Amino acid sequence: EITKDVGGASIKEMIPQLEKILNSKRLILWGDLNYEDLDIILDNLPYNGLYLHIVSESVIKAKQLMDYIKNKSAKNN
């Protein structure tokens, strides 16, 4: 499990390490992810073995992010 901390490394900076982890095991990526983060994740990491645990400010925002992920992943497959 890896957490994207506020004020910590950006998702873009974390991609090489996340990719390395996913090459050998499953990964839970946890945090307050925005659309830019999701684009970077979905464009650069394999989906197999990746679980996104997204923290959101509201149920509405969480649904919007979930729909975004579904639509983007459908286009990438």
LUMKOL-498376 format. One record per atom (N, C-alpha, C): z, x, y; residue number from 1; atom name. Coordinates in Angstrom, 3 decimals. Atoms other than C-alpha are relative to their C-alpha. Example, Ala and Ser with C-alpha at 12.3 -4.5 7.8 and 13.67 -1.06 7.14 Angstrom:
2
((0.000 0.890 -1.190) 1 N) ((7.800 12.300 -4.500) 1 CA) ((0.000 0.900 1.200) 1 C) ((-0.060 -0.820 -1.190) 2 N) ((7.140 13.670 -1.060) 2 CA) ((0.730 -0.770 1.090) 2 C) 
//
This chain:
77
((0.000 0.848 -1.180) 1 N) ((0.000 0.000 0.000) 1 CA) ((0.000 0.891 1.240) 1 C) ((0.095 -0.716 -1.270) 2 N) ((-0.993 1.294 3.426) 2 CA) ((0.160 -1.023 1.116) 2 C) ((-0.219 0.886 -1.141) 3 N) ((0.152 -0.258 6.688) 3 CA) ((-0.657 0.586 1.239) 3 C) ((0.540 -0.398 -1.304) 4 N) ((-1.780 -0.126 9.943) 4 CA) ((1.084 -0.322 1.025) 4 C) ((-1.083 0.169 -0.959) 5 N) ((1.025 0.414 12.417) 5 CA) ((-0.535 -0.041 1.424) 5 C) ((0.332 0.037 -1.420) 6 N) ((0.789 -0.478 16.089) 6 CA) ((0.333 1.364 0.590) 6 C) ((-0.205 -1.317 -0.594) 7 N) ((0.376 2.794 17.961) 7 CA) ((-0.280 1.150 -0.952) 7 C) ((0.306 -1.043 0.982) 8 N) ((-0.520 4.658 14.768) 8 CA) ((-1.488 0.296 -0.030) 8 C) ((1.418 -0.330 0.178) 9 N) ((-3.844 5.875 13.481) 9 CA) ((-0.837 -1.278 -0.019) 9 C) ((0.913 1.145 0.012) 10 N) ((-6.806 3.561 13.965) 10 CA) ((-0.598 -0.141 -1.395) 10 C) ((0.676 0.210 1.283) 11 N) ((-8.628 2.041 11.013) 11 CA) ((-1.148 0.999 -0.150) 11 C) ((1.112 -0.962 0.055) 12 N) ((-11.623 4.236 11.881) 12 CA) ((0.495 1.382 -0.434) 12 C) ((-0.567 -1.299 0.368) 13 N) ((-9.413 7.334 11.616) 13 CA) ((0.508 0.008 -1.446) 13 C) ((-0.583 0.108 1.336) 14 N) ((-7.926 6.074 8.334) 14 CA) ((-1.043 -0.110 -1.108) 14 C) ((1.034 0.270 1.009) 15 N) ((-11.251 5.381 6.554) 15 CA) ((-0.110 1.100 -1.062) 15 C) ((0.126 -1.017 1.065) 16 N) ((-11.549 8.781 4.775) 16 CA) ((1.149 -0.052 -1.019) 16 C) ((-1.144 0.065 0.910) 17 N) ((-8.038 8.469 3.325) 17 CA) ((-0.037 -1.282 -0.833) 17 C) ((0.068 1.273 0.716) 18 N) ((-8.528 4.806 2.415) 18 CA) ((-1.067 0.059 -1.089) 18 C) ((1.079 -0.147 0.967) 19 N) ((-11.794 5.616 0.675) 19 CA) ((0.444 0.859 -1.185) 19 C) ((-0.502 -0.890 1.049) 20 N) ((-10.130 8.419 -1.270) 20 CA) ((0.946 -0.757 -0.945) 20 C) ((-0.924 0.803 0.815) 21 N) ((-7.395 6.047 -2.461) 21 CA) ((-0.784 -0.959 -0.887) 21 C) ((0.779 0.988 0.761) 22 N) ((-9.936 3.394 -3.509) 22 CA) ((-0.865 0.624 -1.090) 22 C) ((0.756 -0.678 1.058) 23 N) ((-11.807 5.978 -5.581) 23 CA) ((0.808 0.128 -1.285) 23 C) ((-0.819 -0.192 1.199) 24 N) ((-8.851 6.205 -7.955) 24 CA) ((0.935 -1.164 -0.326) 24 C) ((-0.896 1.129 0.293) 25 N) ((-6.767 3.020 -7.602) 25 CA) ((-0.221 -1.126 1.005) 25 C) ((0.084 1.142 -0.904) 26 N) ((-6.364 -0.323 -5.909) 26 CA) ((0.784 0.284 1.272) 26 C) ((-0.621 -0.230 -1.300) 27 N) ((-5.323 -0.567 -2.278) 27 CA) ((0.326 -1.319 0.673) 27 C) ((-0.404 1.102 -0.862) 28 N) ((-3.362 -3.104 -0.267) 28 CA) ((0.060 0.570 1.407) 28 C) ((0.011 -0.413 -1.405) 29 N) ((-4.122 -2.681 3.436) 29 CA) ((0.647 -1.107 0.803) 29 C) ((-0.869 0.972 -0.631) 30 N) ((-1.502 -4.444 5.504) 30 CA) ((0.061 0.250 1.500) 30 C) ((-0.207 -0.172 -1.433) 31 N) ((-1.281 -5.094 9.220) 31 CA) ((-0.684 -1.049 0.850) 31 C) ((0.604 0.880 -1.007) 32 N) ((-2.413 -6.854 12.370) 32 CA) ((-1.419 0.506 0.259) 32 C) ((1.377 -0.461 -0.072) 33 N) ((-6.136 -6.344 11.869) 33 CA) ((-0.809 -0.917 0.910) 33 C) ((0.857 0.789 -0.885) 34 N) ((-8.648 -7.454 14.496) 34 CA) ((-1.439 0.032 -0.535) 34 C) ((1.392 0.067 0.451) 35 N) ((-12.399 -8.136 14.230) 35 CA) ((-0.637 1.386 -0.108) 35 C) ((0.547 -1.366 0.056) 36 N) ((-13.286 -4.510 15.003) 36 CA) ((0.491 0.727 -1.246) 36 C) ((-0.552 -0.607 1.206) 37 N) ((-10.943 -3.305 12.261) 37 CA) ((-0.701 -0.538 -1.243) 37 C) ((0.640 0.620 1.159) 38 N) ((-12.460 -5.782 9.822) 38 CA) ((-1.432 0.481 -0.176) 38 C) ((1.365 -0.518 0.084) 39 N) ((-15.989 -4.653 10.668) 39 CA) ((-0.015 1.402 -0.610) 39 C) ((-0.059 -1.378 0.502) 40 N) ((-15.055 -1.026 10.020) 40 CA) ((0.358 0.005 -1.484) 40 C) ((-0.430 0.072 1.398) 41 N) ((-13.285 -1.880 6.761) 41 CA) ((-1.123 -0.520 -0.889) 41 C) ((1.003 0.656 0.845) 42 N) ((-15.984 -4.192 5.408) 42 CA) ((-1.321 0.759 -0.055) 42 C) ((1.235 -0.790 -0.015) 43 N) ((-18.816 -1.844 6.386) 43 CA) ((0.147 1.360 -0.683) 43 C) ((-0.196 -1.366 0.484) 44 N) ((-17.244 1.352 5.040) 44 CA) ((0.770 0.143 -1.303) 44 C) ((-0.794 -0.108 1.219) 45 N) ((-15.025 0.555 2.059) 45 CA) ((-0.548 -0.923 -1.080) 45 C) ((0.400 0.904 1.084) 46 N) ((-15.852 -0.861 -1.364) 46 CA) ((0.970 -1.179 -0.069) 46 C) ((-0.845 1.201 0.078) 47 N) ((-14.558 -4.383 -1.857) 47 CA) ((0.839 -0.015 -1.270) 47 C) ((-0.689 -0.006 1.280) 48 N) ((-13.556 -3.792 -5.464) 48 CA) ((1.311 0.785 0.104) 48 C) ((-1.310 -0.638 -0.049) 49 N) ((-9.831 -3.037 -5.599) 49 CA) ((0.659 -0.030 1.359) 49 C) ((-0.542 0.051 -1.357) 50 N) ((-9.265 -3.738 -1.898) 50 CA) ((0.597 -1.376 0.274) 50 C) ((-0.681 1.237 -0.380) 51 N) ((-6.744 -6.364 -0.813) 51 CA) ((0.443 0.134 1.451) 51 C) ((-0.396 -0.008 -1.411) 52 N) ((-6.311 -7.165 2.873) 52 CA) ((1.138 -0.988 0.206) 52 C) ((-1.165 0.824 -0.325) 53 N) ((-2.877 -8.473 3.820) 53 CA) ((0.095 -0.009 1.529) 53 C) ((0.122 0.048 -1.453) 54 N) ((-3.472 -9.568 7.403) 54 CA) ((1.164 -0.754 0.617) 54 C) ((-1.057 0.627 -0.783) 55 N) ((-0.617 -10.317 9.770) 55 CA) ((-0.676 -0.607 1.220) 55 C) ((0.662 0.674 -1.108) 56 N) ((-1.626 -12.861 12.393) 56 CA) ((1.020 -0.695 0.882) 56 C) ((-0.891 0.640 -0.969) 57 N) ((-0.098 -14.388 15.495) 57 CA) ((0.126 -1.503 -0.215) 57 C) ((-0.044 1.447 0.240) 58 N) ((-0.896 -17.941 14.330) 58 CA) ((-0.817 -0.351 -1.236) 58 C) ((0.752 0.486 1.148) 59 N) ((-2.248 -19.971 11.441) 59 CA) ((-1.476 -0.152 0.376) 59 C) ((1.378 0.176 -0.466) 60 N) ((-5.370 -20.765 13.485) 60 CA) ((-0.729 1.340 0.021) 60 C) ((0.616 -1.339 -0.056) 61 N) ((-6.071 -17.066 14.122) 61 CA) ((-0.211 0.553 -1.411) 61 C) ((0.132 -0.465 1.384) 62 N) ((-5.454 -16.282 10.450) 62 CA) ((-1.204 -0.655 -0.675) 62 C) ((1.157 0.699 0.577) 63 N) ((-8.008 -18.920 9.414) 63 CA) ((-1.302 0.552 0.567) 63 C) ((1.199 -0.569 -0.619) 64 N) ((-10.547 -17.524 11.896) 64 CA) ((-0.334 1.359 -0.622) 64 C) ((0.211 -1.316 0.603) 65 N) ((-10.088 -14.019 10.481) 65 CA) ((-0.464 -0.128 -1.456) 65 C) ((0.379 0.222 1.384) 66 N) ((-10.336 -15.292 6.909) 66 CA) ((-1.457 -0.476 -0.092) 66 C) ((1.392 0.468 -0.024) 67 N) ((-13.567 -17.161 7.704) 67 CA) ((-0.957 1.131 0.357) 67 C) ((0.819 -1.147 -0.397) 68 N) ((-14.940 -14.033 9.396) 68 CA) ((-0.221 0.935 -1.189) 68 C) ((0.096 -0.874 1.176) 69 N) ((-14.194 -11.955 6.299) 69 CA) ((-0.937 -0.623 -1.037) 69 C) ((0.855 0.668 0.984) 70 N) ((-15.827 -14.519 4.012) 70 CA) ((-1.462 0.059 0.403) 70 C) ((1.382 -0.020 -0.465) 71 N) ((-18.958 -14.742 6.136) 71 CA) ((-0.590 1.407 -0.029) 71 C) ((0.495 -1.377 -0.034) 72 N) ((-19.284 -10.990 6.590) 72 CA) ((-0.202 0.552 -1.411) 72 C) ((0.128 -0.508 1.369) 73 N) ((-18.686 -10.211 2.919) 73 CA) ((-1.145 -0.681 -0.735) 73 C) ((1.146 0.684 0.609) 74 N) ((-21.247 -12.831 1.879) 74 CA) ((-1.311 0.631 0.434) 74 C) ((1.211 -0.654 -0.517) 75 N) ((-23.842 -11.114 4.089) 75 CA) ((-0.177 1.395 -0.594) 75 C) ((0.071 -1.370 0.516) 76 N) ((-22.980 -7.656 2.727) 76 CA) ((-0.285 0.058 -1.491) 76 C) ((0.239 0.003 1.458) 77 N) ((-23.333 -8.703 -0.915) 77 CA) ((-1.355 -0.479 -0.309) 77 C) 
//
